[in-house]
Amino acid sequence: MELSGVSQIKSRSLKYVEENYEKYVGILKELVSYRSVAAWRSEELKNCANHIADLLKERGFKVFLKSAGGSPAVFAEVGSGSRTALLYNHYDVQPPDPLELWESDPFKLVARDGLLLGRGVADNKGNIAARLGALDSLLDYLEELDLKVKLLIEGEEEVGSPTLPELVEENFDWVKADGGIWETGYVRRDGSLGIPLGYKGMLYIEILLRGPSRDVHSGAAPLVPNPVWRMAMLLQSLKTEDGLVKVPGFYDDVDGEFLSEAEELIKNLSYSELEELKRELSLKEFVRGLSGVEALRELYTKPSLNVSGLYAGYTGRGSKTIVPSVAGVKIDIRPVPGQNPEKILKNLRNYLSGLGFSDAEILVHSAYPSGYTRAGEAVVRASVEAAREVYARNPELTPLSGGSGPIYIFTNVARVPMTGAGVGYYGSRVHAPNENIRVSDFVLGMKHVALTLIYFSTKYRH
């Protein structure tokens, strides 16, 4: 396409967003009203999927819903161009608890002081609404852009996407694309867009240690073994005092090519964002006193093991004197590229057994590997140029997000390079009460996706 044609499409697209963004705030309001909490497994998940399907059908998308035994996923496509972009999102959300900490109903969108508040506005319904706006601004020009757009919007991401691998396998040819845009990205404190080029994997486990067959009056504590003490010893065996994981082989198998590419990206990252996070959390220092490049390297290139929940005995109001019958811990382990979560799990089992914890029950709630995209891929370069133009700053490219997501299904299995885009910001309180986005970021997020698609279909075809 000639330069003049691209410029006209850009101008019309950006103008459309400016003049119509409030319409998509309304669509976000509708999406937030669905209590589509994946962990609740209610009818609201199906209802939300049907609502999204209807929105897309109204726009001329070819839409079908698919399920592999879990919540339905929305598959939609529009256009017939030779260049295909795949946009991944999810309509499920985290539980809103604790409700008493919300300043408003989490399932009613509230606009206040330039913010939009509600469960899912940043993760991930705000991005769904914004991408609808971006696509609406381009629908009349898809033929000129020689572009086909596919949307895959699932409903189980917040519980580990257990059925997504099967859905992708069953629809493998459909999923193929020249490049894609992952679910999210966040605006940093300096106003630049943070674009992660990959996500860590996830191995979420629960370990149970059992004592007596039932809770026992604590008068018998001198004689009855308490599983809490054993759990304390087990946890102490997992990490050194300075936070290094003691499980044999935990840091093995990391992809050398990934490390090499990651190191190049880290050289260009600013540490100031992490320094501000430390102040915000009222921390004197990070683990092991990490700072600068070493802190960035730890966050973006190394696997982690974290205790996310610990329970035993009576934790209600007042007192109850017992020896508990069971102690449990919930642990999230985040592998990086090259690592196999099943191998990590096997090493952990063997390690605990060798320490005398062969009776430990290990429940696996989710397990999937990491995935990433190289910075030189066409879709990444398109998103970088679009971000530079929309946010008036160079974006911050990170080799991985600190968090996890099933991106490997696309990058490793379907071989679709993925970039990032999103409407959240550093203060969005994702997964927490009072989740919010800024209206200004909502508008910029629409523009960024629109320009990424324009550049991907024209300027960066190779």
Buried (B, 14 or more C-beta within 10 A) or exposed (E): BEEEEBEEBBEBBBEBBEEEBEEBBEBBBBBBBBBBBBEEBBEBBBBBBBBBBEBBEEEEBEBEBBBBEBBBBBBBBBBEBEBBBBBBBBBBBBBBEEEEEBEEBBBEBBEEEEBBBBBBBBBBBBBBBBBBBBBBBBBEBBEBBBBBBBBBBBBBBBBBBBBBBBBBEEBEEBBBBBBBBBBBBBBBBBEBBBBBBBBBBBBBBBBBBBBBEEBBEBEEEEEBEBBBEBBBEBBEBBBEEEEEBEBEBBEEBBBEEBBEBBBEBBEEBEBEBBBBEBEEEEEEEBEBEBBEEBBBBBBBBBBBBEEEEBBBBEEEEEEEEBBBBBBBBBBBBBBBBBBBBEEBBEBBBBBBEEEEBEEBEBEEBBBBBBBBBBBEBBBBBBBBBBBBBBBEBEBBBBBBBEBBBBBBBBBBBBEBBBBBBBBBBBBBBBBEBBBBBBBBBBBBBBBBBBBBBBBBBBBBBE
